[in-house]
């Protein structure tokens, strides 16, 4: 890796190259005699790039790094990124979304259920079978939908897995407490709770403004296979999976500023509970904290398809623009979610702002 991070595991150079493209040169020990040089364009995280065959003038993306060995596994090219006719965000009326890539003969796969769009699931009479749906026509969107897509071409480097979450707020505020296909039992004495609290939604103080209220703050969309959330080994409801990671997509949508991003990452549950235990034991509330981690692979080696850092100014008043991880804190103590009235009556939602002011 040419990332100037020599403390990391693996082979890391003590200099850094621009992922947007630049030029690199190899000089003799006199620092004057040029041995070789290469100019390159946009690069992809954790994908090698080099001469293929060795010593030729051809520069290509390489499927696998081969330190101290000949370059091999070169891609014929790189599939152009997928483009969507509609951006992620909030919608009130149905629409058709189109997906395109500029690469001729590339095939676009997509899903609408959170699963990865290009995942091998078997072999059929006509050849390899993938989980995604082959894109052939515009897709009708009439409800809250997590759209994931990837474009592929044999022998070429595929695109990353893109995602666009389309949110219909009427769906959000009226979501069923027991949606079809989702487990009703979350592993505690009560049932799971998927709905937005009707005591809030239907309260006359909020009902007329609640949709605008939801758009007044940034929204995060986390997408992955439903079974990875709520299945037999789902990280949200199974204490045995505490600390384990799942590959996911994360999107940031800020209606106020127009800021947004999407990337792929690993996600694990986060936090503890008084009296011992882990975040997955803490059924004092059904709303649990999570930790997205920006890395190329989950702890069990599953590729995330994402970068090793999030590069975005997530907090407006902070100069920090690079993150290894963030915590999505659901908050328990001194919150309205706590089961104890003594804690609900001493909520501290404004303490950070109060101290800052």
Beta strands, then each sheet from edge to edge (+ up, - down):
strand 1: 22-27
strand 2: 34-40
strand 3: 48-51
strand 4: 59-62
strand 5: 83-84
strand 6: 89-90
strand 7: 95-97
strand 8: 99-100
strand 9: 107-111
strand 10: 120-124
strand 11: 127-130
strand 12: 133-134
strand 13: 139-141
strand 14: 145-152
strand 15: 162-167
strand 16: 219-223
strand 17: 246-253
strand 18: 260-270
strand 19: 289-293
strand 20: 310-311
strand 21: 322-323
strand 22: 325-328
sheet 1: 1+ 2-
sheet 2: 3+ 4-
sheet 3: 5+ 8-
sheet 4: 6+ 15+ 14- 9+ 12-
sheet 5: 7+ 13-
sheet 6: 10+ 11-
sheet 7: 16+ 17- 18+ 19- 22+
sheet 8: 20+ 21-
end
